[in-house]
């Protein structure tokens, strides 16, 4: 019998040995906010018309969504490839997945793309946006943009940040994840891609590549990360369990 990801989630949280933060929002509230924000982003940013890239994002996202179905029963899945040179991707509550063309350029296989999407959707499953937003409420939300600073960003990134902020809520995509959250997402992301039948070893190859890519294009998922050594150790520790899930998925 396949274990649900809930069991894995509990394991991930237990293994990472950190408590979860306060959550002031219901997941359905967050999903509703995310849906609004996501449609705004689609209007304000350019949706890619590259057929091969779009097909790849759809193919990999769909397989991951299918594998996650029972864990996110209310998700209204949507996958979009944005035309944007930055090497970035994100997922939002309610099953919204965005990949930027700048990231897709660095991806050499579906397995590698699955590593990225698995990581991003792991943040959603772990309700990290909820915790970050709740932490912002505690801190007082004002000045997030000022503190974050947009002047060194590309126009596209600035537009994304301002759109996210202007959409009324700090939904999470503009606030960096904590290191603890990154480690959790690395570990659970590996399980997610493996369970969808993607080779989890691709995660190591991909992060290695990202580490060597230019620092100016460092995406969200590396910017606050505890460094490649820690990430590699996390992935290697989780690899035997991920390989077991991968082989199980391949046997069908
Ligand atoms: Zn991340």
Boltz pocket constraint, residues with backbone or C-beta under 6 A from the ligand:
constraints:
  - pocket:
      binder: B
      contacts: [[A, 119], [A, 120], [A, 123], [A, 177], [A, 181], [A, 182], [A, 185], [A, 220], [A, 221]]
      max_distance: 6.0
